[in-house]
C-alpha cells in the first residue's frame, strides 16, 4: 500500500481510499487475514484495484427518494425490504454515464 492510499477496516475487511491516488492504473495490495485467537492461522491474497481517470459525469440515482422497510426487532445483517407486503430486497440504483454501455 505504497503511499498509504488505501486502508482496510480490521473488523469488516472493507477497503477504502484514505487519500486520492495521483496516478491512473492498477494498484495491487497484499492482504493478510489471521484468526484473532491464533495469529499463526492466516491466509494471504492479492487485491488489484484499477485507478481510473477522474469521472466526467457524476452518478445519478434513478429516484430522488427511496424507502425501505425493516422490523424493529430485526437482528444485525437482516435484509431491508422493498415494501411492507413482500420479501423483495430493497435496492438503490444509480447510473454513471462514464460507465454506460
N, C-alpha and C positions, 0 to 999 in steps of 0.2 A: 504494500500500500504506500508506494513512494509518494511523498508529499502529503501524506495523511488526507487524501481526497475523500476516502470513504471511511465509514465507521460501521461496526457491527454491534447490534444490541445483544448483550450477553444472555438476556432472558429469552427473547423472541427469535433471534437469529436474523432479524430484518437488517438488510444492508441499506444505508442511506448516504447521501453526499454530505460531507462535513464542510466542504468549500467547493467553489467552482473549479472545474477542470480547465486548464489553459490550452489543451490541445485536443483535437478530434482523433479518434482511433480506438483500438482495443486496449483495455487495461485488464490485466489478469491478476486476480487475488488468490492467494493460497489461504484456505480456510481450515482451521483445525478445530474440531469439536471433541470435548472429552467429558466423561462422566464426572459429576460433581463429587460423588463418593469415592471414586477411584481414578485419579488422573492418569494412571497407567493404561486405562481403557480409552482409546481415542481413535479418531478417523480424520483423514486429511483429504481435501478435494480442491479442485481449481474452479474458480468462478471468473468468467470473462465478461466484462462489461464494455459494450461498444458506445463510446462517447461520440455523439452526433453533433454536427454543426448546429448553432443556435436556430431555433424554430422561427419561421417567418409568420406562422399563423398560430394564434392561441387555440387551445382546445375549446370546444363549445358543447355544453350539455344539451341533451335532446329536450329537456323540460327546464322550466325556470324553477320549479319547486317539486320536491319528491317527498313522499310519505311512506313510511314502513311501519310495521306493527310487530310487537313482541310482548309476551305476557310478563307481568311484573315479577312473578316468581321464577323466571327462567334462570337456568344455570349458565355459567360462562360458556361461550362458544355456541350458544343457541342461535339458529338461523333466524334472521329477521324476515318477516313475511311481507309479500307484496300487498295483500289485502286481508281483511278480517275473516273471510269465509273460505280460504283455500290454504294449501300448503306450498304455494308457489313462492320461490325465493324473491326477496326484494333485490332490485337491480338499479344501479345508477349508470346511465350510459352517456358517454361523451364521444365526440368525433374531432379528430385533428387533421386538417387538410394537408398538413405536411406528410402524413402517412396514409392518405386516402388512396384507394385503388380504383 
